[in-house]
Amino acid sequence: MKIKALSRSLDAHAPSSSGAPAPQSRNLDPAQHPFAQAREYTRALNAVKMERMFAKPFVGALEGHSDGVYVVEMDRTRGNVVATGAGDGEIRLWHLPTRSLLQSIPKAHNSIIQSLCLSPLTFSSSSSNGLGSRRLLSCGTDRTVQMWDANPDSGRIEAAMDDDEEDGARDEDGTIGWLKDRKLKRTEPLLTWHSKVAFNSLTHHASSPIFASASTSIQLWDLSRGQSSSSSSSSSSSSALQTLRWGTSTGSSSDTSSINVVRFNQSEPELLVGLGSDRGVNLYDTRTGGAVNGITMSMRANDAAWNPIEPSVFTLASEDQNLYTFDIRNMKSATQIYKDHVSAVMSVAYSPTGQDLVSGSYDRTVRLWSVGRGNRSRDVYHTSRMQRVFSTAWTGDARFVLSGSDDGNVRLWKSQASEKLGVISTKELKAAEYREALKKKWGGTATTPSGGGVGEITRIAKQRRVPKAIKGAQGLKRTMEKAQRVKGERRRKHTREGERKPQSARKKAIVGEKK
């Protein structure tokens, strides 16, 4: 006599260890789950709604400047220190984790701070902590470049973190208690470089003690050959190591053309890009001692940023409300145009990963862009009190962006507006990854189970609230772009053979090529 009995192994249904979740058995046959797509679509819809509901990008503000903040420079070596320069000539160093002031240099220049540059090199220090010292370079329209000690003691940074938790540890301007005496004491520059014309921009070499300045020409300087503050001769000036010019520029004070921005390529450190007041964009090579390529834009460029991952790619912030990406191997046409701003773009910066861009504009907004994923911004940040944005920067971990605006504040934002800060458990991380996968799957060209499109998910994901003035300007800009597109298409259709047809937008922004 045979007896058939059900037999199950306890190991297949019991937790693998103490505290582990019980294993779950699933039937993966699609016939057993007729509503799987409907459930997945609903989860994707809920995920995108939750993303917009928890989108709170503003982290905090670094307050204390009495004038507009026109320069924000992140320390690439120390990821938690940022330098800011204001219109009244004051320079401040901030500790980002506590959003506290580390060092203040009032009246560093007798004019507006045009540019700041933190050296990535380590210098010898006489402090007792045994750490190397950092150097900060600044320039203004007072025709001087000054080098400052930008290395607060590690003990002071720890004190900043401790005092941040105590009541009354700060003054009204955000100064920590132990900085009161340091702020009142006059800080003297370590070295000074003089010129006959005003300096507009500074940039540091990736690995050598050399920095470049922009004025009527681009000049390379040695960090160790400046004039000491203890020197009795105030009229003497150190000579530049190398001078780079383009065309007929003489570099004299009577020369009307000037270079407003200069940027070293950090991956190919012998290359520089210079932006001129004549709407020119020039590439320079320090090995040849001159320019190697150049173009003339239809409108002036206000800032430039090199892609840290692709050394041949850089992006311009233009006066015509757009950002243009170029490849130095072929500069006859832009490779990408980013257009969502409704006023002049004043600043642009690449994330350390090279996958994202941040830009600040005269329209009082900060916009984030995904590189190579369309010409529209993925997010826009603004506040009711934020004025025109003149400078932007990324933190070293690419999780936060900084913006300096005309209202005297430096604001700290999350790069992902809905990202949760703090400790995240493994379960939360897996759930977030699952929601992100759902949004990518259903936010594209997929269709719903009923056969319709997924426009609802895309609409919610792209929905942003902007001020009324910006919304009106965006509508007007779209109307003008549509009219220009229709006009160009009609011209293209009715142009005779042999005649010049209308150019594309990527080529239209380039007026001519310099040779």
NORMOLIN-V568799 format. One record per backbone hydrogen bond with DSSP energy under -0.5 kcal/mol. NH is the residue of the N-H (numbers start at 1). CO is the residue of the C=O. E is the energy in kcal/mol with one decimal. If there is no record, write none. Layout:
# NORMOLIN-V568799
{{NH:CO:E} {NH:CO:E}}
This chain:
# NORMOLIN-V568799
{{5:3:-0.5} {12:9:-0.8} {13:10:-1.0} {14:10:-1.2} {20:17:-1.6} {28:26:-0.7} {32:29:-1.7} {33:30:-1.4} {36:33:-1.4} {39:35:-2.3} {40:36:-2.3} {41:37:-2.6} {42:38:-2.0} {43:39:-2.2} {44:40:-2.3} {45:41:-2.4} {46:42:-2.5} {47:43:-2.4} {48:44:-2.1} {49:45:-1.7} {50:46:-2.5} {51:47:-1.9} {52:48:-1.7} {53:49:-2.1} {54:50:-2.2} {55:52:-0.8} {56:54:-1.2} {56:417:-1.8} {59:412:-2.8} {60:412:-1.3} {62:410:-3.7} {63:61:-0.9} {65:408:-0.6} {69:405:-2.5} {70:68:-0.7} {70:85:-1.9} {71:85:-1.5} {73:83:-3.1} {75:81:-2.1} {76:74:-0.7} {79:77:-0.7} {81:78:-1.3} {82:94:-1.6} {83:73:-3.0} {84:92:-2.5} {85:71:-2.1} {86:90:-2.1} {87:68:-1.8} {89:86:-1.2} {91:105:-1.8} {92:84:-2.3} {93:103:-2.8} {94:82:-2.8} {95:100:-3.2} {96:80:-2.5} {96:94:-0.7} {99:95:-1.2} {100:95:-1.6} {101:174:-1.1} {102:93:-3.2} {103:93:-1.6} {105:91:-3.2} {108:89:-2.0} {108:105:-0.9} {109:89:-1.0} {113:86:-1.8} {114:112:-0.7} {114:139:-2.1} {115:139:-1.3} {117:137:-2.3} {119:117:-0.6} {119:135:-2.4} {123:133:-2.7} {130:127:-0.9} {133:123:-3.3} {136:148:-2.3} {137:117:-3.2} {138:146:-2.1} {139:115:-1.8} {140:144:-1.2} {141:112:-0.8} {143:140:-0.9} {145:193:-2.4} {146:138:-2.5} {147:191:-2.6} {148:136:-3.0} {150:134:-1.9} {150:148:-0.7} {156:153:-0.6} {157:153:-1.5} {158:154:-2.1} {159:155:-2.1} {160:156:-2.0} {161:157:-1.7} {162:158:-2.1} {163:159:-3.4} {164:160:-1.2} {165:162:-1.3} {166:163:-1.1} {169:166:-1.1} {171:175:-2.1} {174:171:-1.5} {176:101:-0.5} {177:169:-1.4} {179:176:-2.0} {180:177:-1.6} {183:179:-2.5} {184:180:-1.6} {185:181:-1.6} {188:186:-0.5} {190:147:-3.0} {191:147:-0.9} {192:227:-2.0} {193:145:-2.9} {195:143:-1.5} {199:140:-1.2} {200:214:-3.4} {201:214:-0.9} {203:212:-1.7} {205:210:-2.7} {210:208:-2.4} {211:221:-1.8} {212:203:-3.1} {213:219:-2.5} {214:201:-2.0} {215:217:-1.9} {218:244:-2.4} {219:213:-2.1} {219:217:-0.6} {220:242:-2.9} {221:211:-3.0} {223:209:-2.1} {225:222:-1.4} {227:192:-3.5} {229:190:-0.8} {231:228:-1.5} {234:232:-0.7} {241:220:-2.7} {242:220:-1.1} {244:218:-3.8} {249:246:-1.5} {255:252:-1.3} {259:215:-4.2} {260:258:-0.6} {260:275:-2.6} {261:275:-1.4} {263:273:-1.9} {265:271:-2.4} {266:264:-0.6} {269:267:-0.5} {271:268:-2.2} {272:284:-2.2} {273:263:-1.9} {274:282:-2.8} {275:261:-2.5} {276:274:-0.5} {276:280:-2.7} {277:258:-3.0} {279:276:-1.1} {281:295:-2.9} {282:274:-2.6} {283:293:-3.1} {284:272:-2.7} {285:290:-2.3} {286:270:-2.3} {289:285:-1.6} {290:285:-1.1} {291:245:-0.6} {292:283:-2.7} {293:283:-1.1} {294:514:-0.6} {295:281:-2.1} {296:512:-2.9} {297:279:-2.9} {297:295:-0.5} {298:509:-2.4} {302:317:-3.5} {303:317:-1.0} {305:315:-1.9} {307:313:-2.7} {308:306:-0.5} {311:309:-0.7} {313:310:-1.9} {314:326:-1.9} {315:305:-2.6} {316:324:-3.1} {317:303:-2.6} {318:316:-0.7} {318:322:-2.3} {319:300:-2.4} {321:318:-0.8} {323:338:-2.1} {324:316:-1.8} {325:336:-2.6} {326:314:-2.9} {327:330:-0.6} {328:312:-2.5} {330:327:-2.0} {334:506:-1.6} {335:325:-2.6} {336:325:-1.1} {338:323:-2.6} {339:337:-0.6} {339:375:-2.2} {341:321:-0.6} {345:318:-2.2} {346:344:-0.6} {346:360:-2.1} {347:360:-1.7} {349:358:-1.9} {351:356:-2.3} {354:351:-1.7} {357:369:-2.3} {358:349:-2.2} {359:367:-2.2} {360:347:-1.5} {361:365:-1.7} {362:344:-2.9} {364:361:-1.2} {366:381:-2.4} {367:359:-2.3} {368:379:-2.3} {369:357:-2.5} {371:355:-2.3} {371:369:-0.6} {373:370:-1.7} {378:368:-2.1} {379:368:-1.3} {381:366:-3.4} {389:361:-2.2} {390:388:-0.5} {390:404:-2.3} {391:404:-1.5} {393:402:-1.9} {395:400:-2.1} {398:395:-1.5} {401:413:-2.2} {402:393:-3.1} {403:411:-1.9} {404:391:-2.7} {405:409:-1.7} {406:388:-2.0} {408:405:-1.4} {410:62:-1.3} {411:403:-2.5} {411:409:-0.5} {412:60:-3.2} {413:401:-2.9} {414:57:-2.1} {415:399:-2.8} {417:415:-0.6} {419:416:-1.9} {429:425:-2.2} {430:426:-2.3} {431:427:-2.1} {432:428:-2.4} {433:429:-2.2} {434:430:-2.2} {435:431:-2.3} {436:432:-2.2} {437:433:-2.1} {438:434:-2.1} {439:435:-2.2} {440:436:-2.0} {441:437:-2.0} {442:438:-2.7} {443:439:-1.5} {448:452:-3.2} {451:448:-2.1} {454:446:-0.5} {458:454:-1.6} {459:455:-2.8} {460:456:-2.2} {461:457:-2.2} {462:458:-1.8} {463:459:-0.9} {466:464:-0.6} {471:467:-2.5} {472:468:-2.4} {473:469:-2.0} {474:470:-2.5} {475:471:-2.1} {476:472:-2.1} {477:473:-2.4} {478:474:-2.5} {479:475:-2.0} {480:476:-2.2} {481:477:-2.5} {482:478:-2.4} {483:479:-2.2} {484:480:-2.5} {485:481:-2.3} {486:482:-2.4} {487:483:-2.5} {488:484:-2.6} {489:485:-2.1} {490:486:-2.2} {491:487:-2.2} {492:488:-2.2} {493:489:-2.0} {494:490:-1.9} {495:492:-0.6} {499:496:-1.5} {507:504:-0.8} {508:504:-2.3} {509:505:-1.1} {510:507:-1.2} {511:296:-2.7} {511:509:-0.6} {512:296:-1.3} {514:294:-2.6}}
